[in-house]
Structures are given as structure tokens and as C-alpha cells.
Amino acid sequence: QVQLEESGGGLVQPGGSLRLSCAASGRIFSINGMGWYRQTPGKARELVARISNGGLTIYGDSVKGRFSISGDNAKNSVYLQMDSLKPEDTAVYYCYKEPLYWGQGTQVTVSS
């Protein structure tokens, strides 16, 4: 089993920044295949970012150039640096670990 715990969500003004953290515990050997999805009411979960061993990253089109994912294998943790936040970034952000592990989610609200 793998447990994922997110932190760092909150309320921020448009144009501001937030940093999300996700710490993994249990039967995890690396941060390979970890990342973030987000979801708003009535919509499907949307890929935000993914990281694999070697530092290969993938981003959703709507966050490219504004968000950055990083990881620390020694701490079994991944991070999401979110800059230039927009109201449409408001969502619950979920940490995940392939193939099927999810965190509880953390709310990010971008509003003035």
C-alpha cells in the first residue's frame, strides 16, 4: 500500500503563487510516475503535471509555463510550484502515484 499526503493549498490572489507538497509513504521505491491532477465540480479530473525518474516532466496545456513539478527521491516527495495563478486554476488538487494511488486532495482557490 501507498499513502499520499498533500499540503500547501489555500487562498491566493490572481497572479500570486502557491507551492503544493505531496509526501508518499508505504511501499514506494521512487517518485517515478507521481504527479498532480485537479478537479472542479462537474468536470473530470485533469492532468496538471507528472514526473518520472530522470526528471522527465509532462504538463497539462493550461499550466505550461506557469507551473513546475519537482521531486525528491530521498524524501519520497513531489512538489508543484504554481506561479501566475488565475481564477480558472481554482480546483481541488490531487497527488497521485501510478498505477492507482491518490491523495485526499487539497483545495486551491484563486480569487481577489
C-alpha positions in Angstrom: 0.0 0.0 0.0 1.0 3.6 -0.7 -0.3 6.6 1.2 -0.1 10.1 -0.2 -0.5 13.3 1.9 -0.8 16.7 0.2 -0.2 20.1 1.8 0.1 23.7 0.8 -3.3 24.6 -0.7 -5.2 27.7 0.2 -6.5 31.0 -1.0 -4.4 33.3 -3.2 -5.0 36.3 -5.3 -4.8 36.2 -9.1 -1.1 36.5 -10.2 0.1 35.0 -6.9 1.9 31.8 -6.2 1.5 28.6 -4.2 3.6 25.5 -3.6 2.0 22.2 -3.1 3.8 19.3 -1.5 3.0 15.6 -1.6 4.7 13.1 0.7 4.4 9.4 -0.1 4.8 6.6 2.5 4.4 2.8 2.4 5.6 0.6 -0.4 7.2 3.2 -2.5 10.6 2.9 -4.0 10.9 6.1 -6.0 8.9 9.1 -7.2 8.6 7.7 -10.7 5.1 8.2 -12.0 4.0 10.7 -9.4 2.2 13.9 -10.1 -0.8 16.1 -9.8 -4.4 16.2 -11.2 -7.0 18.7 -10.4 -10.8 18.7 -10.5 -13.6 21.2 -10.4 -17.3 20.4 -9.7 -19.0 18.7 -12.7 -15.7 18.1 -14.6 -13.4 15.2 -15.0 -10.0 15.2 -13.3 -7.4 17.0 -15.4 -3.7 16.2 -15.6 -1.6 19.1 -14.2 1.9 17.6 -14.1 3.8 14.3 -13.9 7.4 13.5 -13.1 9.4 10.4 -13.7 12.8 9.2 -12.8 15.5 11.2 -14.6 13.5 14.3 -14.2 11.2 13.9 -17.3 8.2 16.0 -16.8 4.8 16.4 -18.5 2.4 19.3 -18.1 -1.2 20.0 -19.0 -1.6 22.5 -21.7 -3.4 25.0 -19.4 -0.5 25.2 -17.0 2.6 25.1 -19.2 5.0 27.9 -18.5 3.3 28.7 -15.2 3.6 25.5 -13.1 6.7 23.5 -12.3 6.9 20.0 -10.8 9.9 18.7 -9.0 10.7 15.7 -6.8 12.9 14.4 -4.1 13.5 10.6 -4.1 15.2 10.7 -0.7 12.0 12.2 0.8 9.6 10.3 -1.4 8.0 13.7 -2.2 6.9 15.7 -5.1 6.2 19.4 -5.3 4.2 21.7 -7.5 5.2 25.3 -7.8 2.3 27.3 -9.2 3.0 30.8 -10.4 0.9 33.4 -12.2 -2.2 31.8 -10.8 -5.5 32.5 -12.5 -9.1 32.1 -11.2 -9.5 29.2 -13.5 -6.8 27.3 -11.6 -9.3 27.1 -8.7 -9.8 23.4 -8.1 -9.1 20.5 -5.7 -5.6 19.3 -6.5 -4.8 15.6 -6.0 -1.5 14.0 -5.7 -1.2 10.6 -7.4 1.2 7.7 -7.8 0.9 5.3 -10.6 -0.9 3.0 -11.1 -3.8 3.8 -8.8 -2.9 5.7 -5.6 -4.5 9.0 -4.8 -4.2 11.6 -2.0 -7.2 13.2 -0.3 -6.8 16.4 -2.3 -6.1 20.0 -1.3 -8.2 23.0 -2.2 -6.6 25.8 -4.2 -8.7 28.9 -4.6 -7.6 31.8 -6.7 -9.7 34.9 -6.1 -9.4 38.6 -5.3 
